[in-house]
Amino acid sequence: MFNSRALVVLALLLHSVVALVSAKGSNSTSQWKTLSGDAPLVIARGGFSGLFPGFSSAAFSLALITSVPDVVLWCDVQLTKDEAGICFPDILLNNNSDVQDVFAKKDKTYLVNGASTHGWFSVDYTLNDLANVFVTQGIYSRTNKFDGNLYPILTVEDVATQLKPPGLWLNVQHDIFFSQHNLSMRNYVLSVSRKVVVNYISSPEVAFLNSIKARVSPSATKLVFRFLGQDDTEPSTKQNYGSLLKNLTYIKTFASGILIPKTYIWPVTTDLYLEPHTSIVLDAHKAGLTVFASDFVNDVPLAYNYSYDPVSEYLNFVDNGDFSVDGVLSDFPITPSEAIDCFAHLGNNASGQAKPLVISKYGASGDFPSCTDLAYSKAIADGVDVLDCPVQISRDGIPFCSSSINLIDSTTVAQSRFSNLTTVIPKIKAGSGIYTFSLTWEDIKSLTPIISNPWSTYTLYRSPRTKNAGKYLTLSDFLTLAQKSSSLSGVLIGIEHATYLAEEQGLSVTDKVIAALRKAGLDNWTAPDVKIQSTNSSVLMKFKEKTNYGRVYKIEENIGDALSSSIEDIKKFADSVVINKASIFPETQAFITRVTDVVPKLKAAKLPVYVELFSNEFVSQAWDFFSDPTVEINSFVLAVNIDGVITDFPKTAARYKSKCVLLYNRLLFE
């Protein structure tokens, strides 16, 4: 069973999450390019199945708490031996429950749409038999920490009467299979529709929808034809779904809408980049059919165009300027709720709030190699407030921007003619490296940059098409780029290893930085602001003595507390601090265990707090944030009021600062 302490933290975080989606109506319905002109529906597949076991009471309840007010709960209907209708994702019970433990060696083999299928089937058990069978997480890459909470299998009636959802969607995936076992899905669906309100009924089987169309009220219950893979065969017409897609007029004779995989709308190449959108949504709307898109999840790799940001993906389906789907089917309903109810139709000139500052981490290094001209240009275009340059120095004394003093970390130097320059310097790092001070600036300019892949152990990689794009900039070139941007509020200059460089290599990086800033006319620069960042107090003290620049002390280790004496020491050489996320929300097994008071203590001492690192890849976030980088940022800002987020994907954080979030923040605290 899952640790209840983490559940308490999750409940606290929900308070801030609801702020993102609690003010329905922030977008005018006239802006929507849906068939009706209304906002698209959010359909929660099995509730919030991205976190809790799908189709459990907890999953359904969480969906209702975190989604738009008119969220629709999705129920895949299976029939039991005694003709009860249960909400369960598949006719096989064993992938999403503990049925194999309760009924050991009761597995069977049946034909399902002509394919031999083995396991534990709902048709072999009565509802009473399943009373001691409990729902578990069926997608094994997701957390199993809630599997021991004894969530019972729910009937359709349970979901409708106990949870009272704003909308209920029944999906009938295998009518033919149940008929082969002398069970009538048609009779069950018509019967339950007379007991509870069923807003939508979908099926991939034409014959089933035709069998009920005359018996349901089209004003109360919409029939939706569900498309499977384009090469899959629809069992009653024997046509493949790709062929049926070309005959929308025929589909309109038995359905008012279609449910299609998202790749029907935005196809994706084999290397995970978007192709131009198809005309299916516009064609269906012209035929009078609503269009619902399926297969939305936050915890699988998206097309690289979305930069691992699931909100961006939803916006591409509901706010692309050409069309909007009429609804989306998601395992993480909080995310489409944000996209639809908060971030759609903002435009490029949406005003925002002052905090948190969006500070780049090596530019937009989630999309391009770190500290290259392309990474910096994209960060500026994406709305970053503060652009960062970690200064390194070449053998001939040229300061330039690079994420690491070790060129092996960020370039292909190990495969170049400079591979013989490998050396071991324990004062800098364990192991060998090829260091910036071993090459001239002309040598370094000739190197090929490589994009960082911090989550490659999870087989999550960043944009392969841009993995070697861009060129490095001298500090002077970086400052020129920053000065040309009217949107930046400041620059952050990072300095590390200054003592070693001065004592061992005769290179004073601090003097070089001061000289470059003065040469650029920035010794009295007030807007944008100049800040110097370092983990070394002596570096910051030198800048305090010689300049008026802001000084940022970076605390690398996790800290669970901030002693008054330590804070007073920091204030002697710094006027703001950088801490990591774990110093605010410590984690155990990827769940948050508590909220520290580090930020309140630092802010009480008038030290602004910037936090790193906010990435978009879902594995970088605790489960508590629902595999959604926007929820993560929102939670840090509203829970402890951080002053800035340091991110390698500035677009996500910049969009968070839009004026609708200011409204939601105000609503939460008033």
SULNOR-V178399 format. One record per residue. N is the residue number from 1. RES is the residue in three letters. SS is DSSP state (helix for helix, strand for strand, loop for the rest). PHI is phi as a letter, one per 30 degrees, with the letter a starting at -180 (* if undefined). OMEGA is omega in degrees with one decimal (999 if undefined). Layout:
N;RES;SS;PHI;OMEGA  N;RES;SS;PHI;OMEGA
This chain:
1;MET;loop;*;-175.3  2;PHE;loop;d;179.4  3;ASN;loop;d;-175.1  4;SER;helix;d;178.6  5;ARG;helix;e;-179.9  6;ALA;helix;d;177.3  7;LEU;helix;d;177.1  8;VAL;helix;d;178.2  9;VAL;helix;d;177.9  10;LEU;helix;e;179.5  11;ALA;helix;d;177.9  12;LEU;helix;d;-179.9  13;LEU;helix;d;179.1  14;LEU;helix;e;178.6  15;HIS;helix;e;178.8  16;SER;helix;d;179.3  17;VAL;helix;d;-178.0  18;VAL;helix;d;179.4  19;ALA;helix;d;-179.5  20;LEU;helix;d;-170.3  21;VAL;loop;b;-172.0  22;SER;loop;c;-177.2  23;ALA;loop;c;-179.6  24;LYS;loop;e;177.6  25;GLY;loop;j;179.4  26;SER;loop;d;177.7  27;ASN;loop;c;179.5  28;SER;loop;d;-179.8  29;THR;helix;d;-177.6  30;SER;helix;d;-179.3  31;GLN;helix;d;-173.1  32;TRP;loop;d;178.0  33;LYS;loop;c;171.5  34;THR;loop;d;-179.6  35;LEU;loop;d;-177.2  36;SER;loop;d;-172.6  37;GLY;loop;i;177.5  38;ASP;loop;d;177.2  39;ALA;loop;d;177.8  40;PRO;loop;d;177.1  41;LEU;strand;d;167.6  42;VAL;strand;c;-177.7  43;ILE;strand;c;-175.0  44;ALA;strand;c;-176.6  45;ARG;strand;d;-177.5  46;GLY;loop;i;-175.0  47;GLY;loop;i;176.8  48;PHE;loop;c;-174.1  49;SER;loop;d;176.5  50;GLY;loop;d;179.5  51;LEU;loop;c;178.7  52;PHE;loop;d;172.8  53;PRO;loop;e;-175.9  54;GLY;loop;e;175.9  55;PHE;loop;i;174.8  56;SER;loop;c;178.0  57;SER;helix;d;179.5  58;ALA;helix;d;179.9  59;ALA;helix;d;179.4  60;PHE;helix;d;-178.2  61;SER;helix;d;179.7  62;LEU;helix;d;177.5  63;ALA;helix;d;-179.6  64;LEU;helix;d;-177.8  65;ILE;helix;d;-168.3  66;THR;helix;c;-173.2  67;SER;loop;c;174.6  68;VAL;loop;d;-175.8  69;PRO;loop;d;-177.7  70;ASP;loop;c;179.5  71;VAL;loop;e;178.7  72;VAL;strand;c;177.8  73;LEU;strand;d;-177.7  74;TRP;strand;c;178.8  75;CYS;strand;b;168.9  76;ASP;strand;d;-174.7  77;VAL;strand;c;171.3  78;GLN;strand;c;179.1  79;LEU;strand;c;175.1  80;THR;loop;d;-179.2  81;LYS;loop;e;-179.6  82;ASP;loop;c;170.8  83;GLU;loop;i;169.9  84;ALA;loop;d;178.6  85;GLY;strand;c;-179.8  86;ILE;strand;c;173.9  87;CYS;strand;c;-176.1  88;PHE;loop;a;-168.7  89;PRO;loop;d;-174.4  90;ASP;loop;a;175.6  91;ILE;loop;d;173.1  92;LEU;strand;d;-177.9  93;LEU;loop;d;-166.8  94;ASN;loop;d;-179.3  95;ASN;loop;d;-174.9  96;ASN;loop;b;177.9  97;SER;strand;a;177.4  98;ASP;loop;c;-175.1  99;VAL;helix;e;-178.0  100;GLN;helix;d;176.1  101;ASP;helix;d;-178.0  102;VAL;helix;d;-178.7  103;PHE;loop;b;-179.3  104;ALA;loop;d;176.8  105;LYS;loop;i;175.8  106;LYS;loop;c;-179.8  107;ASP;loop;d;-177.9  108;LYS;strand;b;178.2  109;THR;strand;b;177.7  110;TYR;strand;b;171.2  111;LEU;strand;d;175.4  112;VAL;strand;b;-174.2  113;ASN;loop;h;175.8  114;GLY;loop;i;-178.5  115;ALA;strand;c;178.1  116;SER;strand;d;-174.0  117;THR;strand;b;-173.7  118;HIS;strand;c;175.9  119;GLY;strand;l;179.3  120;TRP;loop;c;-173.3  121;PHE;strand;c;179.4  122;SER;helix;d;-175.4  123;VAL;helix;d;-178.2  124;ASP;helix;c;-176.0  125;TYR;loop;b;172.7  126;THR;loop;d;177.4  127;LEU;loop;d;177.8  128;ASN;loop;d;176.3  129;ASP;helix;e;-173.9  130;LEU;helix;d;-177.8  131;ALA;helix;d;-179.6  132;ASN;helix;c;174.8  133;VAL;loop;c;-173.8  134;PHE;strand;c;-176.4  135;VAL;strand;d;176.7  136;THR;loop;b;177.8  137;GLN;loop;d;-175.3  138;GLY;loop;c;177.7  139;ILE;loop;c;-164.7  140;TYR;loop;d;174.8  141;SER;loop;d;178.6  142;ARG;loop;c;-176.0  143;THR;loop;d;175.7  144;ASN;loop;c;-173.2  145;LYS;loop;d;-179.8  146;PHE;loop;c;-173.8  147;ASP;helix;d;-178.2  148;GLY;helix;c;-175.6  149;ASN;helix;c;172.0  150;LEU;loop;h;175.5  151;TYR;strand;d;-178.6  152;PRO;strand;d;171.3  153;ILE;loop;d;-176.0  154;LEU;loop;c;170.8  155;THR;strand;d;175.5  156;VAL;helix;e;180.0  157;GLU;helix;d;177.1  158;ASP;helix;e;-177.7  159;VAL;helix;d;-176.6  160;ALA;helix;d;-172.8  161;THR;helix;d;-178.1  162;GLN;helix;d;-175.6  163;LEU;helix;c;178.6  164;LYS;loop;h;-177.5  165;PRO;loop;d;175.2  166;PRO;loop;d;178.2  167;GLY;strand;b;-179.9  168;LEU;strand;b;-178.0  169;TRP;strand;b;175.8  170;LEU;strand;c;176.1  171;ASN;strand;c;179.9  172;VAL;strand;c;-171.9  173;GLN;loop;c;-170.0  174;HIS;loop;b;179.2  175;ASP;helix;e;-177.7  176;ILE;helix;d;179.4  177;PHE;helix;d;-179.1  178;PHE;helix;d;176.3  179;SER;helix;d;178.6  180;GLN;helix;d;178.3  181;HIS;loop;c;175.2  182;ASN;loop;h;175.2  183;LEU;loop;b;-175.2  184;SER;loop;c;175.4  185;MET;helix;d;178.6  186;ARG;helix;e;-178.4  187;ASN;helix;d;-178.9  188;TYR;helix;d;-176.5  189;VAL;helix;d;178.8  190;LEU;helix;d;-180.0  191;SER;helix;d;-177.5  192;VAL;helix;d;179.1  193;SER;helix;d;176.6  194;ARG;helix;d;-178.4  195;LYS;helix;c;-177.3  196;VAL;loop;b;179.0  197;VAL;loop;d;175.2  198;VAL;loop;c;-173.6  199;ASN;loop;d;-178.2  200;TYR;strand;b;171.7  201;ILE;strand;b;179.6  202;SER;strand;b;176.0  203;SER;strand;a;173.0  204;PRO;loop;d;-178.1  205;GLU;loop;c;-178.2  206;VAL;helix;e;-176.0  207;ALA;helix;d;-180.0  208;PHE;helix;d;-179.7  209;LEU;helix;d;177.0  210;ASN;helix;d;-176.2  211;SER;helix;d;-177.1  212;ILE;helix;c;-170.7  213;LYS;helix;d;-179.0  214;ALA;helix;d;-174.0  215;ARG;helix;c;178.0  216;VAL;loop;c;178.6  217;SER;loop;d;-177.3  218;PRO;loop;d;178.2  219;SER;loop;d;-178.3  220;ALA;loop;c;-174.9  221;THR;loop;b;179.2  222;LYS;strand;c;175.6  223;LEU;strand;c;-174.5  224;VAL;strand;b;177.6  225;PHE;strand;d;-177.5  226;ARG;strand;c;177.7  227;PHE;loop;c;171.9  228;LEU;loop;c;178.7  229;GLY;loop;e;-174.5  230;GLN;loop;d;179.3  231;ASP;loop;c;176.7  232;ASP;loop;d;-177.5  233;THR;strand;c;173.7  234;GLU;loop;d;-166.4  235;PRO;loop;d;-176.6  236;SER;loop;c;178.7  237;THR;loop;c;-177.3  238;LYS;loop;i;173.7  239;GLN;loop;c;174.7  240;ASN;strand;d;-174.5  241;TYR;helix;d;176.5  242;GLY;helix;d;177.5  243;SER;helix;d;179.4  244;LEU;helix;d;179.9  245;LEU;loop;d;-179.2  246;LYS;loop;d;-177.2  247;ASN;loop;b;-177.4  248;LEU;helix;d;177.5  249;THR;helix;d;177.6  250;TYR;helix;d;179.9  251;ILE;helix;d;-179.7  252;LYS;loop;d;-179.9  253;THR;loop;d;-179.4  254;PHE;loop;b;-179.3  255;ALA;loop;b;177.0  256;SER;loop;c;-179.2  257;GLY;strand;a;177.8  258;ILE;strand;b;174.3  259;LEU;strand;c;-173.2  260;ILE;strand;b;173.7  261;PRO;strand;e;-175.3  262;LYS;helix;d;179.8  263;THR;helix;d;170.7  264;TYR;helix;d;-174.3  265;ILE;loop;c;176.3  266;TRP;loop;c;178.7  267;PRO;loop;d;-177.5  268;VAL;strand;b;179.1  269;THR;loop;d;-179.3  270;THR;loop;d;177.1  271;ASP;loop;c;170.0  272;LEU;loop;i;169.2  273;TYR;loop;b;-178.1  274;LEU;strand;d;166.7  275;GLU;loop;c;176.3  276;PRO;loop;e;-179.1  277;HIS;loop;d;176.7  278;THR;loop;d;179.7  279;SER;loop;c;-170.8  280;ILE;helix;d;-178.7  281;VAL;helix;d;179.0  282;LEU;helix;d;179.5  283;ASP;helix;d;-179.5  284;ALA;helix;d;177.3  285;HIS;helix;d;178.0  286;LYS;helix;d;178.4  287;ALA;loop;d;179.3  288;GLY;loop;i;-179.9  289;LEU;loop;c;170.2  290;THR;strand;d;-177.6  291;VAL;strand;b;174.7  292;PHE;strand;c;-178.0  293;ALA;strand;c;-175.9  294;SER;strand;c;174.4  295;ASP;strand;i;177.5  296;PHE;strand;c;174.7  297;VAL;loop;b;179.9  298;ASN;loop;c;-167.4  299;ASP;loop;c;167.2  300;VAL;loop;b;179.2  301;PRO;loop;d;175.9  302;LEU;loop;c;171.2  303;ALA;loop;e;-176.0  304;TYR;helix;d;178.5  305;ASN;helix;e;-177.5  306;TYR;helix;d;178.2  307;SER;loop;h;178.5  308;TYR;loop;i;-178.6  309;ASP;loop;c;-176.0  310;PRO;helix;d;176.5  311;VAL;helix;d;178.0  312;SER;helix;e;178.6  313;GLU;helix;d;179.6  314;TYR;helix;d;-179.4  315;LEU;helix;d;178.9  316;ASN;helix;d;178.4  317;PHE;helix;c;-175.7  318;VAL;helix;c;-174.8  319;ASP;loop;b;-178.4  320;ASN;loop;c;179.2  321;GLY;loop;j;-178.2  322;ASP;loop;c;-176.2  323;PHE;loop;a;170.3  324;SER;loop;b;171.0  325;VAL;loop;d;-176.1  326;ASP;loop;d;177.7  327;GLY;strand;l;179.5  328;VAL;strand;b;179.0  329;LEU;strand;c;-169.8  330;SER;strand;b;170.7  331;ASP;loop;d;-177.5  332;PHE;loop;b;-170.0  333;PRO;helix;d;175.1  334;ILE;helix;e;-172.3  335;THR;helix;d;174.0  336;PRO;helix;d;176.4  337;SER;helix;d;175.3  338;GLU;helix;d;-175.5  339;ALA;helix;e;-174.6  340;ILE;helix;d;-170.4  341;ASP;helix;c;-174.9  342;CYS;helix;b;-167.9  343;PHE;helix;c;179.3  344;ALA;loop;d;173.7  345;HIS;loop;i;177.6  346;LEU;loop;d;-176.3  347;GLY;loop;i;-176.6  348;ASN;loop;d;-175.0  349;ASN;loop;c;-179.9  350;ALA;loop;d;177.6  351;SER;loop;d;-176.6  352;GLY;strand;b;179.1  353;GLN;loop;c;-175.6  354;ALA;loop;d;-178.3  355;LYS;loop;c;-1.9  356;PRO;loop;d;170.7  357;LEU;strand;d;174.4  358;VAL;strand;c;-175.1  359;ILE;strand;c;-177.3  360;SER;strand;d;170.5  361;LYS;strand;c;-177.7  362;TYR;loop;i;-174.8  363;GLY;loop;i;175.2  364;ALA;strand;d;-172.5  365;SER;loop;d;170.9  366;GLY;loop;d;-176.5  367;ASP;loop;c;-179.3  368;PHE;loop;b;175.8  369;PRO;loop;e;-173.5  370;SER;loop;e;170.7  371;CYS;loop;i;174.2  372;THR;strand;c;178.4  373;ASP;helix;e;-178.9  374;LEU;helix;d;177.2  375;ALA;helix;d;179.7  376;TYR;helix;d;-179.7  377;SER;helix;d;178.9  378;LYS;helix;d;178.0  379;ALA;helix;e;178.5  380;ILE;helix;d;179.6  381;ALA;helix;d;-178.3  382;ASP;loop;d;175.1  383;GLY;loop;j;179.0  384;VAL;loop;d;177.1  385;ASP;loop;c;-176.2  386;VAL;strand;b;-178.9  387;LEU;strand;c;-173.9  388;ASP;strand;c;173.5  389;CYS;strand;b;171.9  390;PRO;strand;d;-171.4  391;VAL;strand;d;169.2  392;GLN;strand;c;-176.7  393;ILE;strand;b;-178.1  394;SER;loop;d;-178.5  395;ARG;loop;d;-179.6  396;ASP;loop;c;169.4  397;GLY;loop;i;179.2  398;ILE;loop;c;175.8  399;PRO;strand;d;-179.7  400;PHE;strand;b;-176.6  401;CYS;strand;c;175.6  402;SER;loop;a;-175.9  403;SER;loop;d;-175.8  404;SER;loop;a;173.9  405;ILE;loop;d;178.3  406;ASN;strand;c;-174.8  407;LEU;helix;d;177.9  408;ILE;helix;d;-177.5  409;ASP;helix;d;-170.1  410;SER;loop;b;-179.5  411;THR;strand;b;176.7  412;THR;loop;c;-175.7  413;VAL;helix;e;-178.2  414;ALA;helix;d;177.9  415;GLN;helix;c;-176.6  416;SER;loop;c;178.9  417;ARG;loop;d;179.9  418;PHE;loop;c;-176.6  419;SER;helix;d;-179.3  420;ASN;helix;d;-178.7  421;LEU;helix;c;179.1  422;THR;loop;d;-179.9  423;THR;strand;b;178.7  424;VAL;strand;c;179.4  425;ILE;loop;b;-176.5  426;PRO;loop;e;-179.9  427;LYS;loop;d;179.6  428;ILE;loop;c;-179.9  429;LYS;loop;a;173.4  430;ALA;loop;d;179.9  431;GLY;loop;i;-174.0  432;SER;strand;c;177.7  433;GLY;strand;a;170.7  434;ILE;loop;c;-165.1  435;TYR;strand;c;-174.7  436;THR;helix;e;-176.9  437;PHE;helix;d;175.7  438;SER;helix;c;-177.5  439;LEU;loop;b;174.0  440;THR;loop;d;177.6  441;TRP;helix;d;177.5  442;GLU;helix;d;176.3  443;ASP;helix;d;-176.6  444;ILE;helix;d;178.5  445;LYS;helix;d;-177.1  446;SER;loop;d;-177.2  447;LEU;loop;d;177.5  448;THR;loop;c;178.2  449;PRO;strand;d;175.8  450;ILE;loop;b;-179.8  451;ILE;loop;d;178.4  452;SER;loop;d;177.3  453;ASN;loop;b;-173.7  454;PRO;loop;d;-177.0  455;TRP;loop;c;-178.4  456;SER;helix;d;177.4  457;THR;helix;d;175.6  458;TYR;helix;c;-174.7  459;THR;loop;h;172.9  460;LEU;loop;c;-176.6  461;TYR;loop;c;177.7  462;ARG;loop;c;-167.6  463;SER;loop;e;-178.0  464;PRO;helix;d;-178.8  465;ARG;helix;d;-179.8  466;THR;helix;c;-171.6  467;LYS;loop;d;179.1  468;ASN;loop;b;-174.6  469;ALA;loop;d;173.2  470;GLY;loop;j;178.7  471;LYS;loop;b;-179.0  472;TYR;strand;d;-178.4  473;LEU;loop;c;168.2  474;THR;strand;d;177.0  475;LEU;helix;e;178.8  476;SER;helix;d;178.0  477;ASP;helix;d;177.8  478;PHE;helix;d;-178.9  479;LEU;helix;d;176.1  480;THR;helix;d;177.7  481;LEU;helix;d;-179.0  482;ALA;helix;d;-178.5  483;GLN;helix;d;-179.5  484;LYS;helix;d;-177.5  485;SER;loop;c;179.2  486;SER;loop;d;-175.6  487;SER;loop;c;-178.2  488;LEU;loop;d;173.1  489;SER;loop;c;-179.9  490;GLY;strand;a;174.1  491;VAL;strand;b;179.5  492;LEU;strand;b;-176.9  493;ILE;strand;c;-178.7  494;GLY;strand;c;179.0  495;ILE;strand;b;176.4  496;GLU;loop;b;176.9  497;HIS;loop;i;-176.5  498;ALA;helix;d;-178.8  499;THR;helix;d;179.7  500;TYR;helix;d;-177.0  501;LEU;helix;d;-179.0  502;ALA;helix;d;-173.4  503;GLU;helix;d;-173.8  504;GLU;helix;c;-176.5  505;GLN;helix;c;179.7  506;GLY;loop;i;-178.1  507;LEU;loop;c;-179.4  508;SER;loop;c;-177.6  509;VAL;helix;d;179.6  510;THR;helix;d;178.5  511;ASP;helix;d;179.4  512;LYS;helix;d;179.5  513;VAL;helix;d;179.5  514;ILE;helix;d;179.8  515;ALA;helix;d;-179.3  516;ALA;helix;d;179.0  517;LEU;helix;d;178.9  518;ARG;helix;d;178.9  519;LYS;helix;d;178.6  520;ALA;loop;d;-180.0  521;GLY;loop;i;-174.2  522;LEU;loop;c;179.6  523;ASP;loop;d;175.5  524;ASN;loop;b;-175.5  525;TRP;loop;d;178.1  526;THR;loop;c;178.7  527;ALA;loop;b;-3.6  528;PRO;loop;d;-176.4  529;ASP;strand;d;175.6  530;VAL;strand;c;176.5  531;LYS;strand;b;176.3  532;ILE;strand;c;-179.3  533;GLN;strand;c;175.9  534;SER;strand;a;170.7  535;THR;loop;d;-175.0  536;ASN;loop;c;-177.5  537;SER;helix;d;-178.4  538;SER;helix;d;176.4  539;VAL;helix;d;-178.6  540;LEU;helix;d;178.2  541;MET;helix;d;178.6  542;LYS;helix;d;179.0  543;PHE;helix;d;176.8  544;LYS;helix;d;-178.5  545;GLU;helix;d;-170.9  546;LYS;helix;c;-173.7  547;THR;loop;b;175.8  548;ASN;loop;c;-178.3  549;TYR;loop;d;172.7  550;GLY;strand;d;-176.7  551;ARG;strand;b;-174.3  552;VAL;strand;c;178.4  553;TYR;strand;c;-179.7  554;LYS;strand;c;178.1  555;ILE;loop;c;-172.6  556;GLU;loop;d;-175.1  557;GLU;loop;d;173.8  558;ASN;loop;d;177.9  559;ILE;loop;b;-179.3  560;GLY;loop;c;-179.0  561;ASP;loop;a;177.1  562;ALA;loop;b;-178.7  563;LEU;loop;d;-179.3  564;SER;helix;e;179.9  565;SER;helix;d;178.9  566;SER;helix;d;179.2  567;ILE;helix;d;179.2  568;GLU;helix;d;176.5  569;ASP;helix;d;-179.6  570;ILE;helix;d;-176.6  571;LYS;helix;d;178.1  572;LYS;loop;d;-176.6  573;PHE;loop;b;-176.9  574;ALA;loop;b;177.0  575;ASP;loop;c;172.2  576;SER;strand;a;-176.9  577;VAL;strand;b;171.1  578;VAL;strand;c;174.1  579;ILE;strand;b;179.8  580;ASN;strand;c;-175.1  581;LYS;helix;d;-177.2  582;ALA;helix;d;176.5  583;SER;helix;d;178.9  584;ILE;loop;c;179.3  585;PHE;loop;b;176.9  586;PRO;loop;d;-177.1  587;GLU;strand;b;167.1  588;THR;strand;b;-178.3  589;GLN;loop;h;176.2  590;ALA;loop;i;170.8  591;PHE;strand;c;178.1  592;ILE;strand;d;-177.8  593;THR;loop;c;179.6  594;ARG;loop;a;173.4  595;VAL;loop;c;-179.3  596;THR;loop;d;176.4  597;ASP;loop;c;-178.9  598;VAL;helix;d;-177.2  599;VAL;helix;d;177.8  600;PRO;helix;e;-179.7  601;LYS;helix;d;179.5  602;LEU;helix;d;-179.2  603;LYS;helix;d;176.4  604;ALA;helix;d;177.1  605;ALA;loop;d;178.7  606;LYS;loop;i;172.6  607;LEU;loop;c;174.5  608;PRO;strand;e;-174.6  609;VAL;strand;c;174.4  610;TYR;strand;c;-170.4  611;VAL;strand;b;175.8  612;GLU;strand;b;-3.4  613;LEU;strand;c;178.0  614;PHE;strand;c;177.7  615;SER;loop;c;-178.6  616;ASN;loop;d;-178.2  617;GLU;loop;e;-172.7  618;PHE;helix;d;179.9  619;VAL;helix;d;178.4  620;SER;helix;d;-174.0  621;GLN;loop;c;172.9  622;ALA;loop;d;178.6  623;TRP;helix;e;-177.2  624;ASP;helix;e;-177.0  625;PHE;helix;c;170.3  626;PHE;loop;i;179.1  627;SER;loop;h;-175.2  628;ASP;loop;b;-176.8  629;PRO;helix;d;178.2  630;THR;helix;d;176.1  631;VAL;helix;d;179.3  632;GLU;helix;d;179.8  633;ILE;helix;d;-179.1  634;ASN;helix;e;-177.8  635;SER;helix;d;178.7  636;PHE;helix;d;-177.3  637;VAL;helix;d;-175.2  638;LEU;helix;d;-178.2  639;ALA;helix;d;-175.1  640;VAL;helix;b;173.1  641;ASN;loop;h;177.4  642;ILE;loop;d;-175.2  643;ASP;loop;c;-179.1  644;GLY;strand;a;175.3  645;VAL;strand;c;177.6  646;ILE;strand;c;-168.9  647;THR;strand;b;173.8  648;ASP;loop;c;175.0  649;PHE;loop;b;-173.0  650;PRO;helix;e;-176.4  651;LYS;helix;d;-178.3  652;THR;helix;d;-179.4  653;ALA;helix;d;179.9  654;ALA;helix;d;178.1  655;ARG;helix;d;179.0  656;TYR;helix;e;-177.0  657;LYS;loop;d;-178.2  658;SER;strand;d;-172.3  659;LYS;helix;d;-180.0  660;CYS;helix;d;177.4  661;VAL;helix;d;174.2  662;LEU;helix;e;177.0  663;LEU;helix;d;-176.7  664;TYR;helix;d;177.1  665;ASN;helix;d;-178.4  666;ARG;helix;d;178.9  667;LEU;helix;d;-176.3  668;LEU;helix;d;-171.0  669;PHE;helix;c;177.1  670;GLU;loop;d;999
